[in-house]
Structures are given as structure tokens and as C-alpha cells.
Amino acid sequence: MTVIGLREWVALPDLGVAGLRAKIDTGASTSSLHATDIEPFERDGEKWVRFTAHLGTVVQLRHRRCEAPLVARKTIKSSNGQAQVRYVISTTLAQGSFRVTSLQEQNAELARQAQILTNQVAQAGNPAVIAKEARQLGMRPNPHLGFVDLKSGKIVVGKPSRAEAAINVPGYTP
């Protein structure tokens, strides 16, 4: 099952239109397209309509001259009672024509999640956080420090001599 959202990037390939942001209404049996310069005509004995499709937004205006077979002609009454003739065509709608946009949005979300996880890992690796969590688990620091003498392999208990302390022991500051 394909899931679609309220607004999707679509194409109308029969009309040569791509990159159209459509508002999806799953309960509608037809959709509208802003069109002007509408001219009905005949081609090979069939009724057709020629029109200028207005695509995009106020920020990015695009127009495309289109032709399509005419399916019906309907008179629509607006809420103020004014009648208007609408031409009905049948054309192919291709969802996901701008799949890249969707993938870019997913990529941005995944990058955001990765950053959150990286921050959580860094926070969890903080020695103060580790010590606090260890205390919450009932762990206590060992008061008797022990070190492994790397030359002899023996465990040295207590405070190391000055010479032994000069050896860099990660996590230990005498």
C-alpha cells in the first residue's frame, strides 16, 4: 500500500507538466487545475480543449500551454450563486516525480537523528555521567588503588613511587 500525504510532488506527463505541488483530497472524484485562455476545438472528429495551465506559486510562476481530450463540460455554481463553465479532462497523474525532494527530506531527518544520537553517546561517555550511573547501580570506588607493573606483570597496591607515577597511566592523576 502506498501512503501519500496532504501535499505531494506530482507530474501530469500527458500534459508535459512536472514538479507540481498538489494538494491531495482522497475523497474527491476530480481535481482542479488553474487554467486560462481556454479554447474548445475539434481534432479528428473528437472534442478537445486547449488551455494555459498556471503552475507553481506567486514566488515561482510557471505557465504551460496544454491540449487534452475533452471528457465533459460542467456548470458549477460558486457559494455566491455565480455559475461558471468548467471543462473536464482525463490525464495521468504520476506521484513521486520529485522523489529526490522526499529523499532529501528523509536525509535531513536522518542527519538530525544521527546528530542527536552522537550527542547522546558523547554524553553517556562522559566520566562524570559514568560515575553517577555507577553509583546509582550501587558501585563504589575501590579505596585501594592497584596498578599493573608492565615490566614485571605484578600488581602494585597503594600509592606508586615517584618514578612509577611518572609513567602515564590513563585516568589516574596522583
C-alpha positions in Angstrom: 0.0 0.0 0.0 1.4 3.4 -1.0 1.0 6.1 1.6 0.6 9.7 0.4 0.5 12.9 2.3 -1.7 16.0 2.1 0.8 17.7 -0.2 2.8 15.7 -2.8 5.1 16.4 -5.7 3.4 15.1 -8.8 3.6 15.2 -12.6 1.0 15.3 -15.3 3.0 13.6 -18.0 0.3 13.7 -20.7 0.3 17.5 -20.4 4.1 17.7 -20.1 3.9 19.1 -16.6 6.4 18.0 -13.9 7.3 19.4 -10.5 3.7 20.3 -9.5 3.0 20.6 -5.8 -0.5 19.0 -5.4 -2.9 19.1 -2.5 -4.3 15.6 -2.1 -8.0 15.1 -1.3 -8.7 11.4 -1.1 -12.5 12.0 -1.0 -12.6 13.9 -4.3 -13.5 12.3 -7.6 -12.0 15.1 -9.6 -9.2 17.7 -9.1 -8.9 21.2 -10.5 -6.0 22.9 -12.3 -5.8 26.7 -12.6 -6.3 27.3 -16.3 -6.9 30.4 -18.5 -7.2 31.0 -22.3 -9.5 28.0 -22.5 -10.4 27.1 -26.1 -12.5 24.1 -27.0 -11.8 22.7 -30.5 -12.1 19.5 -32.6 -9.4 17.2 -33.6 -10.1 14.2 -35.9 -13.8 14.5 -35.0 -13.1 14.4 -31.2 -13.8 17.3 -28.8 -10.6 18.7 -27.3 -9.7 21.7 -25.1 -6.6 23.9 -25.3 -5.6 26.0 -22.2 -2.8 27.6 -20.4 -2.1 25.8 -17.1 -0.8 28.1 -14.3 1.7 26.2 -12.2 3.8 27.0 -9.2 3.3 29.8 -6.7 3.4 33.6 -6.6 7.2 33.2 -5.8 7.8 31.0 -8.9 5.2 31.5 -11.6 5.2 28.9 -14.4 2.8 28.6 -17.3 2.3 25.8 -19.8 0.1 25.7 -22.9 -1.7 22.3 -22.9 -4.1 20.3 -25.0 -6.2 17.4 -23.9 -9.3 15.4 -25.0 -12.5 16.8 -23.5 -14.4 14.4 -21.2 -17.2 16.7 -20.1 -18.4 20.3 -19.7 -19.9 21.1 -16.4 -21.6 24.2 -15.0 -20.5 24.9 -11.4 -22.2 27.3 -9.0 -20.0 29.1 -6.6 -21.0 29.8 -3.0 -22.3 33.2 -4.0 -24.5 31.6 -6.7 -22.5 32.7 -9.7 -22.4 30.0 -12.5 -19.2 29.1 -14.2 -18.4 26.6 -17.0 -15.7 24.1 -16.2 -14.1 21.7 -18.7 -13.2 18.2 -17.5 -10.3 16.3 -18.9 -8.8 13.0 -18.0 -5.0 12.8 -17.6 -2.4 10.7 -15.9 -1.1 11.8 -12.5 2.4 10.5 -11.5 3.2 10.6 -7.8 6.8 10.8 -6.8 8.0 12.6 -9.8 10.2 14.6 -7.4 11.2 11.6 -5.3 14.5 13.3 -4.8 12.8 16.0 -2.7 11.3 13.3 -0.5 14.7 11.6 -0.2 16.4 14.9 0.7 13.8 15.5 3.4 14.4 11.9 4.7 18.2 12.5 4.6 17.9 15.7 6.6 15.7 13.9 9.2 18.2 11.1 9.4 21.1 13.5 9.8 19.2 15.2 12.6 18.7 11.9 14.3 22.3 10.9 13.8 23.4 14.2 15.5 21.1 13.6 18.4 22.5 10.0 18.8 26.0 11.3 18.6 25.3 13.8 21.3 23.7 11.1 23.5 26.7 8.8 23.0 29.1 11.6 23.8 27.1 12.5 26.9 27.0 8.8 28.0 30.8 8.5 27.6 31.4 11.5 29.9 33.3 10.2 33.0 31.1 12.2 35.4 28.0 10.6 33.9 29.5 7.1 34.0 30.5 7.7 37.7 26.9 8.9 38.6 25.3 5.9 36.8 27.8 3.5 38.6 26.8 5.0 42.0 23.1 4.6 41.1 23.8 0.9 40.4 25.4 0.6 43.8 29.0 0.6 42.7 31.6 2.3 44.9 35.2 3.3 44.0 37.9 1.0 45.4 39.9 2.9 48.0 42.9 0.7 47.4 44.3 1.6 44.1 46.2 -1.1 42.2 48.4 -0.8 39.2 49.9 -3.4 36.9 53.7 -3.1 36.6 54.1 -3.6 32.8 57.7 -4.7 33.2 57.1 -7.4 35.8 53.4 -8.0 35.3 52.9 -7.7 39.1 50.1 -5.7 40.7 51.4 -2.8 42.8 48.9 -1.8 45.5 48.9 1.6 47.2 50.5 4.9 46.1 53.2 4.3 43.5 56.7 5.7 43.9 57.6 9.0 42.2 59.3 7.1 39.4 56.3 4.8 38.8 53.9 7.8 39.0 55.9 9.5 36.2 54.6 6.7 33.9 51.5 8.0 32.1 48.5 5.9 33.5 45.3 6.8 31.6 42.6 8.0 34.0 45.0 8.4 37.0 46.3 11.6 38.4 48.5 11.2 41.6 
